[in-house]
Amino acid sequence: QLGYVMTLRETGKRLRNESRFDEALKVHSEGLKLAEDIVDTLEMVQALNNIGTIYRRLGVLNTATDYHYRAWKMSEESTDTTFVGKKNRVVSLNGLGNVYMTLGNYERADSVLRMALEGEKALKSPIGQAINYANLGSIFEQQGKTDSAWVYYHLSMAHNQRAHNTLGMALCHNYFGSLYEKSHQYDKAISEYEPSYQLMKNSKDEWH
């Protein structure tokens, strides 16, 4: 049963990354039910976070918040000290931070995302750190704090390059382009958007 739950988790992620959200939801929901049946906390938390992420991408933020919060709460109450257990908690925080950011609650988003960043540093996860640096950079960009946004976006790019994370590097080029565009440096903006597009054009990940 655990093997089947793990298979559902990975299948759901692949469907999500191909923007097949309805199918991904069904798969992750089945995985959550089975994880509950065998009382596997780690798999339950991962399923909750994965469902929360899908609802976030669909724009159903109240439901996304509910799932990410349940995942975080379960992680906090767990005595599991494994890498996966710690990672689950950090992913929950990142999900909540993204929801707060989308809602424009930047102060709360900043607080939660910095907690997530510290967790990723402790886990020595370059991609996790890259994601949180980018999110914090986005908060600074939304607040008009361009200098800070540049610093955090560059930190994100450095960690993505270290991990050879193609999607992350593409997104960073996009962030750089956005900042150049806002400062009316259109040639420089195009020079960033072009490599971003080239890196992502063959991906099935329509959402990004």
N, C-alpha and C positions, 0 to 999 in steps of 0.2 A: 504493500500500500504506500509506503514512504517513497519507493521508487516511482510509483505512478504520480504521486503528488509533485515530486521533483520534475518529472517529465512535463506535467501540466504547467508548472512555473516557467520552464524554459520555452515551451510552446507559446504560452501567453505573451512572453516578452518579444518573441520573434514576430508574432502577429501585431503587437503594439508598434514595433519598430517599422512595420510595413503599413502603418496607419489603418489596420483592420481592427478598429476599436471594438465594434460589437462582438466580433468573434473572440477577441482577447478577453473581454469582460466575462463572457460565458466560461471560458477556460479557467480564468483565475478564480471565478466564483465557485466552480466545481472543486478546484484545488483547495480553496479555503474551507469548504464543507468537509472534505476528506481529512484535511489537517486537523480540523476540530474533532472529527471522529476518533482520530488516533492520538489526540491531545499532544500535537507537536507544536510547541510554542514558536520555535524558529520559523517553521513553514507558515504558521498562521500570520505572523508579523509580516513576512515577506509578501504573502498574498494580499494582506490589507494594504500595504504600501503600493503594490502593483496596481490594485484596483483604484486606490486614491490617485495615482499618477494618470491613469486613463481618464478618470472623471475630470481631473485638472485640465487635461488636454482637450476634453470636450467642452470645457467652460462651465461645468456643473460644480461650482466652487464649494457650495455648502456641503455637498455629499463628499467631495474630495477631502475637505477639512475633517469630516467625521471619520473617514477611513484612516487618514494619516494620524489623527489624534488617538484613535483606538490602538494603532500600531505603536505609537510612542508610549502610551500608557502601559501597554503590555510589556514593552521592552524595559521600561523603568521598574516594573514590578518583578521582572524575571531575575533570577540569580545567575543566569548564564553569563560567563565571562569569556566565551570564545570570540574569535575574530568575527564570525557571522553574527553573533549576538550583539556585539558592539556596533557592527556595521548597520544592523537593522535599526538601532536607535538613531544613528546619524542620518540614515535615509529618511526616517520619519520626520526628523527636524528639518531636513532640507525640503521635504514636501510641504510642510506647514509654512516654512519661510517663503516658498514660491507662491502659495496661496495668499499670504499676507501682502506680498509684493504686488501681486495682480490686483488686489483690492485697494492698493495705494496706502496701506498701513506700513509705511517704510520704517518707522521706529521699531515696531514689533518684528518686522521682517529682518531688519539688521541684527537685532538681538538674537533671534533664533538661528539665523544663518551663521553668525559668528560661533555659536555653540557647535553647530554642525562642522564648521571649518576646524575647530580645535579637535573635534572627534576624528576627522579625517587625517589631521596631522599626527595624532597619536597612533593611528592605524598605518601611517606611512603610505597613504593611498594618493598617488599623483593625480589620477582622474577625479577622485572625490574632492581633492583640494582645488583642482582646476574649475570644477563646476561651481563650488562655493565662492571662489574669487570672482568668477564671471557674474554670479548673481549679485554679489556685493557691489561690483562695478556697475551693474545695471541700476542699482538703487542710487548710486552717486550720479549716474547719468540722468536719471529721472528727476533728481533734485537740482540739476544744473551745476553739480560739482565736477566739472570736466577734468580737472587735474587729477583728482582722486580716482575718477573713472579710468583714466589712462593707466594709472599705476596698477589698479586691480586687474584690468583687462590684460596687461602685459604679464602679470604674475600668472594669470590663467593660461595664457599662450605658452609660457615657459614650461608649466606643468603638463600641458597637453603634448608639447613637443617631446618632453622626456618620456611620456607614455606612448608616443607614436599614435595618438588618438586623432584620427582623421576628422571625425565629426567635430570634436572640440576645437581643432585648429581652424576648421571652416567657419565655425561660429565666431571665433575670435576675430578672424578677418572681417566678418560681418559687423562686429562691434566696433572695430577700428573705423570701418567705412561709415558707420552711423555717426561717430564723433566728428570725422572729417566733414561729413555732409552738413552737420549742424553748424560747423564753423565756416560753411560755404567754400570749402576746399574740395571742389567737385572732382578735379582730376585725381587727387589722392584718394577720394572716396571710391571712385571707379576702380582704381588700382588695387583696392582691398576687396571690393565686391566681386571682381572677376575671379581671383583665386578661390574665393569662398564658393562661388557657383561651380567652378571646375571641380572642386573637391566633392561637392554634394550632388552633382547633376545625375549621376548614375544610381543614387540611393533610392530605395523604395520608401524612405522615411519622409513622407510628404509633410508631416507636421513641422519638422525643423526646416 
